[in-house]
């Protein structure tokens, strides 16, 4: 199982006086991504979020291009592109360019998102997020495979164009960020990879293993084999019970900014994301005693290694780890990455993963 670095750059207004300077956060993020290569991580996954409604990074492709110029081998991925907020040809161009400038290290991940506040500002119909997303993804697929294409669809229409530049990789990896069963099945039908949130995988499928098996089965039914599943986890290697509890408190703080981003009223949410209302109710009543290893892995190095080994057995191709959630400082984030690299990473063959 490969291991990557991940963040959502959470810094919402709900954090009050403890909010960070957004400009400095972006600079810190770039430093963390570069350091991830030094520590042996396989990949870095950075978000697209707008207006500091949740996170502070509006353009993952720009930051990843900067990181590409400072690194040599680490894979570079968005987590994830809010595809309905941009024209798919523009996104296809940007990530083909990233792939070119990084000598074939780009990974592409896109999703529909869940925050209506972002849709409203960009003038995109939140109720049509599913249709917009999958038509856009289909266009990106074809653009990278064909180079030249035109399109007449329900959402997008454009004359024949030639995509420039083209990706360096013959098959630039595409991941669909999927919370629901229909999205996972649609990704499988399209022959793409999938990236899970663990709480959603467990809520919808019972276990992570069931989610991966379902994805693999549907992929195989449509003639696709060797497709990959990734998943994100909150993480911290701690040295005391007090530090473990503080980490869990940070996760509850993270939830205070996440809840406003989710639809709370099922009657007002698009049918395909109404299940978020159930998630919101669970998050509102959450205490540290409710937190489990289905979302957060926190404890001493032996415990963290054991839990990741259990996750590895599910067939997950890569786990991407979220260190700085809930306002952890840049210095403490770097130290947390170091602890993980020193005490846990050696139990996973990252040299082979980086080949």
C-alpha positions in Angstrom: 0.0 0.0 0.0 1.3 3.4 -1.0 1.2 6.3 1.4 0.5 9.9 0.5 0.2 13.3 2.1 -3.2 15.0 2.1 -4.8 18.2 3.4 -8.0 20.3 3.0 -6.4 23.5 4.3 -9.3 23.9 6.7 -9.5 27.4 8.0 -13.2 28.3 8.2 -14.8 31.3 9.9 -16.0 29.0 12.6 -12.4 28.7 14.0 -12.8 32.3 15.2 -9.7 33.9 16.7 -7.6 30.7 16.1 -7.9 31.1 12.3 -4.6 31.2 10.5 -3.3 33.7 7.9 -4.5 32.2 4.6 -1.5 33.5 2.6 0.9 32.0 5.0 -1.1 28.7 5.0 -0.6 28.4 1.3 3.2 29.0 1.6 3.3 26.4 4.5 1.4 23.9 2.3 3.9 24.2 -0.4 6.7 23.6 2.1 4.9 20.6 3.5 4.5 19.1 0.0 8.1 19.5 -0.8 9.1 18.0 2.6 6.8 15.0 1.9 9.2 13.9 -0.9 12.2 14.1 1.5 10.3 12.0 4.0 9.5 9.3 1.5 5.8 9.9 0.8 4.5 8.6 -2.6 2.3 11.5 -3.4 0.8 14.8 -2.3 -3.0 15.6 -2.6 -4.1 19.2 -2.2 -7.7 20.6 -2.3 -9.7 23.1 -4.2 -11.7 25.3 -1.8 -12.9 28.8 -2.3 -13.5 31.9 -0.1 -12.2 30.2 3.0 -15.7 28.7 3.5 -13.8 25.6 4.5 -10.2 25.7 3.0 -8.0 28.3 1.5 -6.5 26.9 -1.7 -8.5 27.9 -4.9 -6.2 26.3 -7.5 -4.4 23.0 -6.8 -2.9 22.9 -10.2 -0.9 26.1 -9.6 0.4 25.0 -6.3 1.3 21.5 -7.6 3.2 23.0 -10.5 5.3 25.0 -8.1 5.9 21.8 -6.0 6.8 20.0 -9.3 9.6 22.6 -9.8 11.1 21.8 -6.4 10.8 18.0 -6.4 11.9 15.1 -8.6 9.7 12.0 -8.0 6.7 12.6 -5.8 3.3 12.2 -7.5 1.1 15.4 -7.7 -2.6 15.3 -7.2 -5.6 17.5 -6.5 -8.0 16.3 -3.8 -10.1 17.2 -5.4 -11.0 19.5 -8.4 -14.4 20.9 -8.0 -15.2 20.1 -11.6 -18.7 21.7 -12.0 -17.1 25.1 -11.1 -14.8 25.1 -14.2 -15.1 24.3 -17.9 -13.8 20.7 -18.4 -11.6 21.7 -21.3 -9.9 24.3 -19.2 -9.2 21.7 -16.5 -8.0 19.2 -19.1 -5.5 21.8 -20.3 -4.3 22.6 -16.8 -3.6 19.1 -15.7 -2.0 18.1 -19.1 0.3 21.1 -18.5 1.1 19.9 -15.0 1.8 16.4 -16.3 4.2 17.9 -18.9 6.1 20.2 -16.5 6.4 17.5 -13.9 7.6 14.9 -16.4 4.6 12.6 -16.0 4.0 12.9 -12.3 0.4 14.2 -12.4 -2.6 12.4 -11.0 -6.1 13.8 -11.6 -8.9 13.6 -9.0 -12.3 15.4 -9.4 -15.5 15.5 -7.5 -18.9 17.2 -7.3 -18.2 18.8 -3.9 -20.9 19.3 -1.3 -20.8 23.0 -0.5 -23.6 24.9 -2.1 -21.9 28.2 -1.1 -19.2 27.6 -3.7 -21.8 26.7 -6.4 -23.8 29.9 -5.7 -20.9 32.2 -6.2 -19.9 30.6 -9.5 -23.5 30.6 -10.7 -23.7 26.8 -11.0 -26.9 24.9 -10.4 -26.2 22.8 -7.3 -29.2 20.6 -8.1 -27.6 19.5 -11.3 -24.2 18.8 -9.8 -24.2 15.1 -10.8 -25.1 15.7 -14.4 -22.6 18.5 -14.7 -19.8 16.5 -13.1 -20.1 13.3 -15.1 -20.5 15.1 -18.5 -17.5 17.2 -17.7 -15.5 14.1 -16.7 -16.4 12.4 -19.9 -15.1 15.3 -21.9 -11.8 15.3 -20.0 -11.4 11.5 -20.6 -11.9 12.0 -24.4 -9.7 15.1 -24.5 -6.7 13.2 -23.1 -7.3 10.2 -25.2 -8.2 11.8 -28.5 -6.4 15.2 -28.5 -9.0 16.5 -30.9 -12.7 16.5 -30.2 -16.0 18.4 -30.3 -19.0 18.0 -28.0 -22.7 18.4 -28.0 -24.3 17.6 -24.7 -26.9 18.6 -22.1 -24.5 20.9 -20.3 -21.6 21.6 -22.6 -21.4 22.4 -26.3 -18.3 23.4 -28.3 -16.9 23.0 -31.8 -13.9 20.8 -32.7 -10.8 21.8 -30.7 -7.3 20.5 -30.4 -6.1 20.1 -26.8 -2.6 21.5 -26.1 -0.5 20.4 -24.5 -1.2 16.7 -24.3 -0.3 14.8 -21.1 3.1 13.1 -21.0 1.5 9.9 -19.6 -0.3 7.8 -22.0 -3.0 7.2 -19.4 -2.9 10.0 -16.9 -4.6 8.5 -13.8 -8.1 9.7 -13.1 -9.8 9.3 -9.7 -13.4 10.1 -8.9 -14.0 11.4 -5.4 -17.1 9.3 -4.4 -19.2 9.3 -1.2 -22.3 7.6 -2.5 -23.0 4.2 -4.1 -24.2 5.7 -7.4 -21.0 7.8 -7.8 -18.8 4.8 -7.0 -20.7 2.7 -9.5 -20.6 5.4 -12.2 -16.8 5.8 -11.7 -16.5 2.0 -12.2 -18.6 2.0 -15.3 -16.4 4.8 -16.8 -13.3 2.8 -16.1 -11.8 5.2 -13.7 -10.2 4.9 -10.2 -12.0 6.0 -7.0 -11.0 7.9 -3.9 -13.1 7.3 -0.8 -13.8 9.2 2.4 -13.6 6.4 5.1 -16.7 7.5 7.0 -18.8 7.5 3.8 -17.4 4.1 2.7 -18.3 2.6 6.1 -21.7 4.3 6.3 -22.8 3.2 2.8 -21.1 -0.2 2.5 -20.6 -1.3 6.1 -16.8 -1.7 5.7 -14.0 -0.3 3.6 -13.4 -3.8 2.2 -17.0 -4.0 1.1 -16.7 -0.7 -0.7 -13.5 -1.7 -2.5 -15.0 -5.1 -3.5 -18.1 -3.4 -4.8 -16.0 -1.0 -6.9 -13.8 -3.8 -8.2 -16.9 -6.0 -9.1 -18.7 -3.2 -11.0 -15.4 -2.3 -12.8 -15.0 -5.9 -13.9 -18.6 -6.2 -15.0 -17.8 -3.3 -17.5 -14.5 -4.8 -18.7 -12.1 -2.9 -16.5 -9.5 -4.6 -14.3 -6.6 -3.2 -12.3 -8.5 -0.1 -11.2 -7.3 1.5 -8.0 -9.0 2.7 -4.8 -7.5 5.3 -2.5 -8.8 6.6 0.8 -8.0 9.5 3.2 -7.6 9.3 6.9 -6.9 11.8 9.7 -3.6 10.7 11.4 -1.3 11.4 14.2 1.5 9.4 15.9 1.3 10.4 19.5 3.5 9.8 22.6 0.9 10.1 25.4 -2.8 9.7 26.1 -3.0 13.5 26.6 -1.7 14.1 23.1 -4.1 11.6 21.7 -7.0 13.3 23.3 -5.8 16.7 22.0 -5.7 15.3 18.5 -9.3 14.1 18.8 -10.3 17.5 20.0 -8.7 19.0 16.9 -10.9 16.7 14.8 -14.1 17.9 16.6 -12.9 21.4 15.9 -12.6 20.5 12.2 -16.2 19.3 12.3 -17.4 22.7 13.4 -16.2 24.1 10.1 -17.3 21.1 8.1 -21.0 21.1 9.2 -21.9 24.4 7.6 -20.5 23.1 4.3 -22.9 20.2 4.2 -26.6 20.3 3.3 -28.6 20.1 6.5 -32.2 20.1 5.2 -32.9 16.9 3.1 -35.9 18.7 1.5 -33.6 21.4 0.0 -30.7 19.1 -1.0 -30.4 17.4 -4.4 -31.7 13.8 -4.0 -28.2 12.4 -4.8 -26.6 14.0 -1.7 -29.5 14.0 0.8 -27.6 11.4 2.9 -25.3 14.3 4.0 -28.1 15.4 6.3 -27.6 12.2 8.3 -23.9 12.9 8.4 -24.6 16.4 9.7 -26.8 15.1 12.6 -24.0 12.6 13.6 -21.3 15.3 13.5 -23.3 17.7 15.6 -23.6 15.2 18.5 -20.0 13.9 18.2 -17.7 13.7 21.1 -14.1 12.3 21.3 -15.4 9.0 22.6 -17.4 8.6 19.4 -14.3 8.9 17.2 -13.0 5.6 15.8 -10.4 4.3 13.5 -12.9 4.4 10.7 -11.9 8.0 10.2 -9.0 8.9 12.5 -6.0 6.9 13.4 -4.3 8.3 16.4 -2.1 6.7 19.0 1.5 5.4 19.4 3.5 4.2 16.5 2.7 0.6 17.1 -1.0 1.3 17.1 -0.9 3.4 14.0 1.1 0.8 12.1 -1.3 -1.9 13.1 -4.3 0.0 11.9 -2.7 0.9 8.6 -1.7 -2.8 8.1 -5.4 -3.7 8.6 -6.4 -1.1 6.0 -3.8 -2.5 3.7 -5.5 -5.9 3.8 -8.7 -4.4 2.4 -7.0 -4.0 -1.0 -6.6 -0.2 -0.8 -3.9 0.9 -3.3 -3.0 4.1 -1.4 -3.9 5.8 1.8 -3.5 9.6 1.9 -3.0 11.1 5.4 -4.3 14.3 6.8 -2.0 15.7 9.5 -2.8 19.4 9.9 -6.6 19.3 10.5 -8.2 21.5 13.1 -5.6 24.2 13.1 -2.4 22.4 13.8 0.5 24.8 13.3 2.9 24.5 10.4 5.8 23.5 12.7 3.8 20.9 14.5 2.5 19.5 11.2 6.1 19.1 10.0 7.0 17.3 13.2 3.9 15.0 12.9 5.0 14.1 9.3 8.5 13.4 10.6 7.2 11.1 13.4 5.1 9.2 10.9 8.0 8.9 8.5 10.4 7.7 11.1 8.3 5.3 13.1 5.5 4.0 10.7 6.7 4.5 7.1 9.5 1.8 7.3 6.8 -0.8 7.7 5.5 -0.1 4.2 7.6 -0.5 1.1 7.5 3.0 -0.3 10.7 2.6 -2.4 8.8 0.1 -4.5 5.8 2.4 -4.7 7.8 5.3 -6.0 9.2 3.3 -8.9 
